[in-house]
Amino acid sequence: MKRMFAIPFLASLVGAGVAVAVIAAAGGLDNNTQQSITTVQATPIAPSNASQQVRGMTPHEVYVRDAPGVVFVTSTIVQRSESPFNLFGGGETQRRGVATGSGIVIDRRGTILTNWHVVENAIKVTVSLEKGKTVNASVVGKDPSNDLAVLRVQPDGLALKPLTLGNSAGVQVGDPVYAIGNPFDLERTLTTGVISALQRQITAPNGFTINNVLQTDAPINPGNSGGPLLDAAGRVIGINSQIETGGGGGGSVGIGFAVPINTAKSELGQLKQGGTVRGAYIGLTSLTIDSSLSALNLPVKSGALVQSVQKGTPAEKAGIRGGNVNGSIENGQVAVGGDIIVSIDGKAVHSSEDLASDISAKHPGDKVTVGLKRGVGNGRYEDKSVTVTLASRPNAVPGANVPEG
């Protein structure tokens, strides 16, 4: 199956994925599109989480209050590539197109939160507000590894209506949620659903893993990217980013993913100041140890089996070893002989996902103690710990097959 980041004019530029077919919920723009608003009326629904107990609002009440704080983002994109018709090299072709998505008004000073893939490679960004007013916006800060970007508009003369940021850590499966955005250029459309799963992982445009993602069955479609996922009180708990397509098209099949608002809140200060936010980086690939690896006779039933270590990275400098022998398992090939990571700073690591989550919670420059099991021959392993000084993430995962867009 394929993972696609669907910026409209780049629809044919598709990158391969490994887990599910996902399409970033960015849409296209047609200046002649008639404005359309969709709402759903229902009885009030109260959130299940005790930490978020407030009076439940109807979807219509949420829409009336929050829709003015959702903007329509339009990016003029230039894609540069080598010309296949230049036999001697050096030729470059450019394609210009338009990508559209949604955004969340954060404050009255003109700060807007959206997805990075909505504005990546943009040479011009505009924001359409309530009542059709359109203004220019600048990209102030970005975090490609979490697919986040902050825009700024000149607030003079604008009636900006900031949305309230909630707490994604308090969300439970089954909680009612609402999505407001601009799917298929249908401005400020409301859809409803529930939180259908927690702690999902999705891949950012640069190939890094985004952790603690919220899954919802509220319909999310191309054009919803960057818009809010709201709780029953109308507070933002996530930024709608990607959808599962089922491998057959670009529309919703009832599985959407939102970057948790707590991830954005933790770095909003940096994003507002400008520049690129870079997370911590260790520089290795690993495979979750579970029953599928039982044929390898590993000394543990869980952990992260190191597959490869990139040159010059913190992992290599600390002496962590990748696999050096290719083996076969039921699901395919695996590199064996590498270290097994079982803990970070004394906290057990049960999977590759645990490892990624633990590293993403750190900062560049942090020192972490990595607990390992290392093969010493004849089926024997020794316990070992190494200290790793984490670096800043590169622009993209080295050697990764990164989706375009």
C-alpha positions in Angstrom: 0.0 0.0 0.0 1.1 3.6 -0.4 1.3 6.6 1.7 0.6 9.8 -0.2 0.9 13.5 0.7 -1.7 14.9 -1.7 -0.9 18.5 -2.6 -3.2 18.8 -5.6 -0.8 19.8 -8.4 1.6 17.2 -7.2 -0.9 14.4 -7.1 1.2 12.2 -9.4 4.2 12.5 -7.1 3.7 9.6 -4.8 6.0 8.2 -2.2 6.0 4.6 -0.9 4.9 3.8 2.6 5.1 0.6 4.7 2.0 0.4 6.9 -1.2 2.0 5.7 -2.3 4.1 2.7 -2.5 7.6 4.0 -3.2 10.8 2.2 -2.4 14.2 3.8 -5.6 16.0 4.0 -4.7 18.9 1.7 -7.0 20.1 -1.0 -7.1 22.1 -4.2 -8.4 25.5 -5.1 -10.8 26.6 -7.7 -11.5 30.3 -7.5 -14.9 29.7 -9.0 -15.9 27.3 -6.3 -19.1 28.3 -4.6 -18.8 28.7 -0.9 -20.7 25.9 1.0 -21.3 25.3 4.6 -22.3 21.9 6.1 -23.5 21.5 9.7 -25.0 18.7 11.7 -27.6 19.3 14.4 -27.6 17.0 17.3 -28.3 16.9 21.1 -25.5 17.9 23.4 -22.8 15.3 24.1 -20.7 15.4 27.2 -17.0 14.3 27.2 -16.3 11.1 29.1 -13.0 12.3 30.6 -13.5 13.6 34.1 -10.6 16.1 33.6 -12.6 17.7 30.8 -16.1 17.8 32.4 -17.9 20.9 31.2 -21.3 21.3 29.7 -21.5 19.5 26.4 -22.3 21.6 23.4 -24.3 20.6 20.4 -22.4 20.4 17.1 -24.2 23.5 16.0 -23.1 25.5 19.1 -19.5 24.4 18.5 -19.7 25.4 14.9 -21.2 28.8 15.5 -18.5 29.6 18.1 -15.5 28.0 16.5 -15.9 28.2 12.7 -14.9 31.9 12.6 -11.5 30.8 14.0 -10.8 28.4 11.2 -9.2 29.9 8.1 -8.7 28.7 4.5 -5.0 28.5 3.6 -3.9 28.8 -0.1 -0.3 28.2 -1.0 1.3 29.0 -4.4 3.9 26.2 -4.8 6.9 25.9 -7.1 8.3 22.4 -7.5 11.8 22.2 -9.0 13.3 19.1 -10.6 15.9 18.0 -13.1 14.7 18.0 -16.7 14.6 14.5 -18.2 15.1 16.0 -21.6 18.5 17.5 -20.9 21.0 14.9 -22.0 24.0 16.8 -20.6 22.5 17.5 -17.1 22.2 20.8 -15.4 18.7 21.5 -16.7 16.0 22.3 -14.3 12.2 22.4 -14.7 9.7 24.2 -12.6 6.1 23.5 -12.0 3.8 26.0 -10.4 0.6 25.0 -8.7 -1.7 25.6 -5.8 -2.2 23.7 -2.5 -5.0 24.4 -0.1 -5.8 23.5 3.5 -7.0 24.9 6.7 -5.6 26.8 9.7 -6.4 27.6 13.3 -6.3 31.2 14.6 -4.2 31.1 17.8 -4.3 34.7 19.0 -5.5 38.2 18.0 -1.9 39.1 17.0 -2.4 37.2 13.7 -0.8 33.9 14.6 -2.2 30.9 12.7 -1.3 27.2 13.2 -1.5 24.7 10.3 0.3 21.7 8.8 3.8 22.1 7.3 2.8 20.1 4.2 0.1 22.8 3.4 2.8 25.5 3.0 5.9 23.5 2.1 7.8 25.0 -0.9 5.3 27.9 -1.0 6.4 31.2 -2.6 3.1 32.9 -1.6 0.6 32.1 1.1 -2.9 33.7 1.5 -5.5 33.2 4.3 -9.2 33.6 3.8 -11.1 34.6 6.8 -14.8 34.7 7.7 -17.0 36.6 5.2 -14.5 36.0 2.4 -11.8 38.5 3.4 -8.4 37.3 2.0 -5.0 38.5 3.3 -1.4 37.6 2.7 0.4 35.5 5.3 4.0 34.7 6.0 5.5 31.4 7.2 7.1 32.3 10.5 8.1 28.9 12.0 8.1 25.3 11.0 8.6 21.8 12.4 8.6 19.4 9.4 9.1 16.4 11.7 5.8 17.0 13.4 4.1 18.5 10.3 3.5 21.8 11.9 3.9 25.4 10.8 3.0 28.8 12.2 1.8 31.6 9.9 1.3 35.3 10.6 -1.0 37.8 9.1 -1.2 41.5 9.7 -4.0 41.8 12.3 -4.9 45.4 11.7 -8.5 45.7 10.6 -9.2 42.0 11.1 -11.7 40.5 13.5 -9.6 37.5 14.5 -11.3 35.0 16.7 -8.8 32.6 18.4 -9.8 29.1 19.3 -9.2 27.7 22.8 -6.5 25.1 22.9 -7.4 22.0 24.9 -5.4 19.1 26.4 -4.9 16.1 24.2 -3.5 14.1 27.0 -6.9 13.9 28.6 -8.7 12.4 25.6 -10.2 8.9 25.7 -11.4 6.5 23.1 -15.1 7.2 22.5 -15.0 10.9 23.2 -17.1 12.9 20.8 -15.1 15.2 18.4 -15.8 17.7 15.6 -13.7 18.6 12.7 -14.0 22.0 10.9 -12.1 22.7 7.7 -12.2 23.2 4.0 -12.5 19.7 2.4 -12.6 19.9 -1.4 -12.7 23.7 -1.1 -16.0 23.6 0.7 -15.2 26.3 3.2 -15.9 25.8 6.9 -17.5 22.4 6.7 -18.3 20.6 10.0 -18.1 16.8 10.4 -18.6 14.8 13.6 -17.4 11.6 15.1 -15.5 10.1 18.0 -11.9 9.4 19.0 -11.5 5.9 17.7 -8.0 5.1 18.9 -5.1 6.7 20.7 -1.3 6.7 20.5 -1.2 6.0 16.7 1.9 6.9 14.7 2.1 8.5 11.3 4.9 9.6 9.1 5.8 13.3 8.6 6.6 14.6 5.1 10.3 14.3 5.9 10.1 10.7 6.9 10.2 11.1 10.7 7.6 9.5 12.9 4.9 11.5 14.6 3.9 10.0 17.9 0.8 10.0 20.1 -1.5 10.7 17.2 -5.2 10.8 17.7 -7.4 8.6 15.4 -11.0 9.7 14.6 -13.9 8.5 12.5 -15.0 12.1 11.9 -14.8 12.4 8.1 -11.6 14.2 7.1 -10.9 14.8 3.4 -8.4 16.7 1.2 -8.5 20.3 2.3 -9.0 19.5 6.1 -5.2 19.6 6.7 -4.2 22.1 9.3 -7.8 22.4 10.6 -8.9 21.7 14.2 -10.1 18.5 15.8 -12.4 19.8 18.6 -13.7 18.2 21.8 -17.3 18.4 23.0 -16.5 21.7 24.6 -15.2 23.2 21.3 -11.5 23.1 22.4 -8.8 22.2 20.0 -7.3 18.8 20.8 -5.6 18.0 17.5 -4.5 19.3 14.1 -6.1 17.2 11.3 -3.3 15.9 9.1 -3.7 12.6 7.3 -6.4 10.1 6.3 -6.4 6.4 5.6 -7.6 6.0 2.0 -7.9 2.2 1.9 -5.6 2.2 -1.1 -8.3 3.2 -3.5 -8.8 7.0 -3.7 -8.5 10.3 -2.0 -11.5 10.5 0.2 -12.4 9.6 3.7 -13.0 5.9 4.7 -13.6 6.8 8.3 -10.1 6.8 9.6 -8.4 10.1 10.1 -5.3 11.2 12.1 -4.6 14.4 14.0 -1.4 15.6 15.5 -2.1 16.1 19.2 -2.4 19.7 20.3 0.0 19.1 23.2 2.7 18.5 20.6 2.0 21.8 19.1 1.7 23.6 22.4 5.1 22.3 23.6 6.8 24.2 20.8 4.5 27.1 19.9 6.8 29.5 21.7 9.7 28.5 19.4 7.5 28.4 16.3 6.2 32.0 17.0 9.8 33.2 17.3 10.6 31.9 13.8 12.9 29.4 12.2 12.9 25.6 12.2 12.2 23.5 15.3 14.3 20.4 15.3 13.7 17.5 17.6 16.2 15.1 19.1 17.9 12.5 16.9 19.8 9.3 17.7 20.5 8.0 14.2 19.4 4.4 14.0 16.7 2.1 12.6 15.2 -0.7 14.6 12.6 -3.4 14.5 10.1 -4.3 17.3 10.8 -7.6 18.9 7.6 -9.7 19.2 6.4 -13.2 18.4 7.2 -12.7 14.7 10.9 -12.8 15.6 10.7 -16.0 17.7 12.8 -17.9 15.2 15.8 -15.7 15.9 16.0 -17.0 19.5 16.6 -13.6 20.9 17.2 -13.3 24.7 14.1 -11.0 25.2 10.5 -11.1 24.1 10.3 -7.4 23.6 12.5 -4.5 22.8 14.0 -2.8 19.8 16.4 -4.8 17.6 18.8 -2.3 16.0 18.9 -2.8 12.2 21.2 -0.1 11.1 23.2 2.8 12.5 23.8 5.9 10.3 27.4 7.2 10.0 28.4 10.1 12.1 25.3 10.0 14.2 25.0 9.9 18.0 24.3 6.2 17.9 27.5 5.5 16.0 29.6 7.7 18.2 28.2 5.9 21.3 29.2 2.6 19.8 25.7 1.1 19.2 25.8 -1.6 16.7 23.5 -2.5 13.8 22.8 -5.9 12.3 25.5 -7.4 10.2 23.8 -10.6 8.9 20.7 -10.8 6.9 18.1 -13.3 8.1 14.7 -14.4 6.9 11.5 -14.5 9.0 7.9 -15.1 8.1 7.3 -11.4 7.2 10.5 -10.9 5.2 14.1 -10.0 5.8 15.7 -8.8 9.0 19.2 -7.8 9.9 20.5 -9.8 12.9 23.5 -9.5 15.1 22.8 -5.9 16.2 22.3 -4.6 19.7 18.9 -4.9 21.4 17.7 -1.7 23.1 15.8 -2.6 26.2 15.7 0.8 28.1 16.2 4.5 27.9 17.2 6.2 31.1 16.1 3.2 33.0 12.6 3.1 31.4 11.8 -0.1 29.7 11.7 -0.1 25.9 9.2 -2.7 24.6 9.1 -1.7 20.9 10.6 0.5 18.2 7.6 2.8 18.8 8.6 3.1 22.5 12.2 4.0 21.4 10.9 6.7 18.9 8.6 8.2 21.5 11.3 8.3 24.2 13.8 10.0 21.9 11.2 12.5 20.6 10.5 13.6 24.2 14.1 14.7 24.6 15.9 17.7 23.2 19.0 18.1 21.1 22.1 18.0 23.4 20.4 15.8 26.0 22.4 12.9 27.3 20.5 9.6 27.6 21.6 6.2 29.0 20.7 3.4 26.6 20.4 -0.1 28.0 21.4 -2.8 25.6 21.8 -6.5 25.2 24.8 -7.3 23.0 25.6 -10.6 21.4 29.0 -12.0 22.4 28.9 -15.3 20.5 27.5 -18.8 20.9 24.0 -17.5 21.5 25.1 -15.5 24.6 24.3 -11.9 25.4 25.7 -9.4 27.8 24.0 -6.4 29.4 25.6 -3.1 28.5 24.7 0.6 28.8 26.0 3.5 26.8 25.6 7.2 27.1 24.3 8.9 23.9 24.4 12.7 23.4 21.4 13.4 21.1 21.8 15.6 18.1 19.3 17.7 16.1 17.2 16.0 13.5 18.4 16.4 9.9 16.0 17.7 7.3 14.9 14.2 6.4 15.4 10.7 7.5 18.7 9.6 5.9 18.1 7.1 3.2 14.3 7.0 3.8 11.8 6.8 1.0 10.1 10.0 1.8 6.7 10.9 0.3 6.7 13.9 -2.0 4.6 17.0 -1.2 
